[in-house]
């Protein structure tokens, strides 16, 4: 199956539903089943070069997913230089090393939309 084979209206509903779930999760501080290094603490991410590289790839994928949902649901995407994304997430992690990498990336994403 290719993307062009997916009917626009059900697909749009799924994407819109995902964006609502993301917003609701942030607002309600609910648990999200996070996959990969994003579920680890910022301290863990920053602990080795290997973890830094793994986290960088994860951040780019996570950010791309958020942009995809934003675009598909008519929301604005942050205008940030790609090379600045990881540096901004690192700043968020430095402020609170116990938070998850996902939380730091999400906070950075929301901040970049302002």
N, C-alpha and C positions, 0 to 999 in steps of 0.2 A: 504494500500500500504506500502511495506517495502522498505528500502533503496536499497536492492538487486534487486528490480523490476524496478528501474530507469535505463534507458539506459545510459551507461557511456558518450557517446559523447554529447547528449543534456545537461546532468547534468554538465559535464566539461565546456561546453560553458557558462552555467549560472554562475558557480562559477568563471570562468575566468572573465566574464563580471562584476561580483560583485567586484572582486579585482581591476579591472580597474576603476570602479566607485569610490571605496574608495580612490585610489591614486589621481584621478582627483579631488575629493572633497577636499582633503587636499591641493593640489597644487593650486587650483583655489579659495580656501576660500569660497566655496559655502555653502548654507544652507543644512543641512541633517536633515531629520525627525527622531529625536532620541526618543526612547521610554524609559520610566522609569526615575529613578533617574539620569541617565547619562545626561539627558537634564538640570539638575539643576546645579547651581554654586558649585564650590568647597567649598565655605563658607557655603552653605546650607548643603552639604554632611557632613561637619565637625561639624555642629551645635549641634547634639544630638547623643547619643549612638545608638538610633534606626536608624537614617539616616546613621551612620557609618556602621552598620550591613547591611542595605539594599544596600548601595553602594559597600560594599565588595562583596556581592553576584553578583551584577550587573557587577562589574569589572571582576570577574572570568568568567562570561558568555560571556561578550564582548571579553575578551582575547581569550577564547576558540573559539569563532566565527572567530576571526582574524586568529588564528592558523589553523583552518579548511580551510579557504579560501587559506591561504598560502600553505598548504600541497596539496590541490586539484589542485592548479595552478602551482605547481613546484617551489614555492618560499621558501626561507629559513624561518624557524621559530626561534624566539629568544630563546636563551638558557639562561634561568633565573630560579632561584630557585623559586618554586611556593610561598613559604612563603615570598619572597622578592617583589613580584609583587605589593601588596597593599602598602607596605612601599615606594616603588619607586613612585607610583602614588601620595601618600601623599606628598612626596617631591615636585613633580611637582605642586600640588595644593597649597602648602605653598608659592611657588614662585609667584603665580598669583591666588589669591583666587576668582577673578571674572570670571575666565574661567569656562567652563562647566567641569563636571567630565569626560564626553566623550572625550573632548579635552585633558585633562591631561592624561587619559589612552592611547589615541592614540599616543600622544607625547612620553610617556613612552615606548610604544610598539615599535615605530620606533627607539628610542634610544637603546633599548635592542637588536635590530637586528644588530647593528654595531659591 
